Amino acid sequence: MSSISDNLQAVSADIRTAALASGRDPQQLRLLAVSKTFPADAVIEAAEAGQHCFGENYLQEALEKMQEVQAKKPQLQLEWHFIGPIQSNKTRPISEHFAWVHSVDREKIAQRLSEQRPAGMPVLNICLQVNISGEASKSGVLPEEAVALAQKIAVLPGLQLRGLMAVPEASDDEQVQRQAFRQLKLLSDDIQAAGISLDTLSMGMSSDMHAAIAEGSTMVRIGTAIFGNRNYAK
Ligand SMILES: *Cc1c(COP(=O)(O)O)cnc(C)c1O
C-alpha cells in the first residue's frame, strides 16, 4: 500500500503533467486535499509531506479534526476549505473556522457568512457552486441564475468572491467531462464580463482531474487519490 506522502507526490506530478500537456503553467494550479472521513492523523501526515490546503464536507467532523490537528501539531498552519452542503443554522462556525467556502449557492447563506465573519479575520474566500449538469438532486445555483447571484455576493463586505465551483454529473467519457467544465469556464467569463473579477475555478476530482485541468481549472479537489477509498460506514 502506498503512503499518503507517496500519493501526494504522484498527484502533484500528475497535475503538473496535465497542466503542461494543456500548455498551462503548473503554478496556476492549487491542490486541495479532501480529507473528509479521514482522521486527523491522515491530515497531519499530508501536512508534514508539504500539503497546505484541506477540504472538508461535514462541519462537525471538520471542527473536531481541526481541533485534534491543532492540539497534536500546534506549529502547523493549515488552510481549511469548506466544500459541503451548508445549512443556514451552521453558517456561524463555518465563517469562524474556514478560510474558503466553495459551496455557496444562495444569497441568504452568503449574507449570513458575511455578517458572521469575525472582525479581525481576513475576508472569507467564496466560490459559487453551480449545478452545471442541471441535475435536480444536486446542490448549486442554476447556470442561468449565476450572474445575478454573483453580483449580490460580490458586494458583501465579509466575503471575497473568488470564483466558481462545480461537481458535474459523473461520467467515464472524458469529452463529456470536459464539456461540463467548459461550461463552468464560460460562465466564469460571463460573470467577469459583468464587471466582477474572478481568479478561481474549483473543478476536478480524482476521477476527472485531467479534463478539468484541460478546461482551465485553478484548484483541483482531490480525496481518493491521496487518502484512498472512503469508508462511510465507520
Ligand atoms: C468528496 C469530494 C471531493 C473529492 O472527491 P474524490 O473523488 O475522492 O477525489 C471533491 N469535491 C467535493 C465537493 C467532494 O464532496
The ligand as an SDF file (V2000), in Angstrom:
LIG
                    3D

 15 15  0  0  0  0  0  0  0  0999 V2000
  -15.5180   14.2450   -1.7680 C   0  0  0  0  0  0  0  0  0  0  0  0
  -15.3770   15.4450   -2.6350 C   0  0  0  0  0  0  0  0  0  0  0  0
  -14.2280   15.6360   -3.4250 C   0  0  0  0  0  0  0  0  0  0  0  0
  -13.1060   14.6110   -3.5550 C   0  0  0  0  0  0  0  0  0  0  0  0
  -13.5170   13.5430   -4.3380 O   0  0  0  0  0  0  0  0  0  0  0  0
  -12.5130   12.3440   -4.7900 P   0  0  0  0  0  0  0  0  0  0  0  0
  -13.2660   11.6880   -5.8750 O   0  0  0  0  0  0  0  0  0  0  0  0
  -12.3350   11.4970   -3.5990 O   0  0  0  0  0  0  0  0  0  0  0  0
  -11.2560   12.9690   -5.2510 O   0  0  0  0  0  0  0  0  0  0  0  0
  -14.1400   16.8190   -4.1490 C   0  0  0  0  0  0  0  0  0  0  0  0
  -15.1110   17.7500   -4.1180 N   0  0  0  0  0  0  0  0  0  0  0  0
  -16.2300   17.6020   -3.3750 C   0  0  0  0  0  0  0  0  0  0  0  0
  -17.2580   18.6700   -3.3750 C   0  0  0  0  0  0  0  0  0  0  0  0
  -16.3950   16.4430   -2.6210 C   0  0  0  0  0  0  0  0  0  0  0  0
  -17.5220   16.2920   -1.9190 O   0  0  0  0  0  0  0  0  0  0  0  0
  1  2  1  0
  2  3  1  0
  2 14  2  0
  3  4  1  0
  3 10  2  0
  4  5  1  0
  5  6  1  0
  6  7  2  0
  6  8  1  0
  6  9  1  0
 10 11  1  0
 11 12  2  0
 12 13  1  0
 12 14  1  0
 14 15  1  0
M  END
$$$$
